[in-house]
Amino acid sequence: MDKSDFTEWQPHYSVGNALLDGQHKQLLQLCGRAIRCMEQTGSEGIAHFQDVLNELSDYVREHFNLEEAMLRECAFPMYEKHRQEHIAYQLKLTELLLTAGLGEYDRAGLTHCLSEWWNEHILHTDKQYVQYLRDTD
C-alpha cells in the first residue's frame, strides 16, 4: 500500500475532538516514519526500525489510555468492544516488537498492521464515538 494512502492527515479523519485528533495526527506521523524506516538496510536501519516500533508502541498505549478514559466518561455504549480492539492491536504491536528483538523484522507485517489499524479502527470504529464525545463537550 502506498504510504500516502493513509499517513497524511485528511479533514475527514477527524473525530471532532481536538485532543484525539492531535493524537491521531501524531500516530499518523509515527506510522509514516515506521513505513519509511523499512526502506533502510543494515544495522542502522534495523536499529531505527526497532526505535520507531518502540516509540509507536509507547504512544499507542498513551493514546488508548486517554481515548478509553474519555469513552468511559461519556458512557459510550460500545466501550468494551472498542477496548477489545485496542487490546488486540497492542498485542499485535507487542508481537512485532518481540520478533524484532529476536532479529526477525517483519516489515511487511508492520505495514499491513498499520494500514489495517488506521483504515479499520480509526476511520471506522473511532467514528462511532463522535456523537457521544460531542454531546459531552
Steps between C-alpha positions, in 0.01 A plus 500: 500500500628845413573692818317807371183292514470554871795669672422857396229665712172562319210707640263201479724316750379731778302356789386847604720522808813716479697295753429164334549647153840630613596156625376338180716744302801399711419133444486561125844661514635198688338263248668693219836483676459127558423439133788719382749329732426174324687634200821516704736204506788382715546525873411870506170430324421217739574720802280777360220251431518377862500858633196598295314185608572580865392862460184395317416243767547754781293766327223255411476398866477865607238575235288196580502584872377855432242394244362228727475742794306745283270224375429384856427858603244552222344154565569381147278190464752308285788569739590137570509404132717804433733409786532145366613637163763704682622191684523300176698776331739534795557124494581515129751783559652311793540192280679708235727647768582159645583347164713805415683447830578148384643630175194441281383824340153454353492826311216392271304388806548840659377682189196274486433542872523880483289544190237251620484665842466849352240404240296266719534640850561873463286565193219264596489406868611839636236675290236318708576712807498841329146593603553384859808715548333802343203456731728530805695809387 
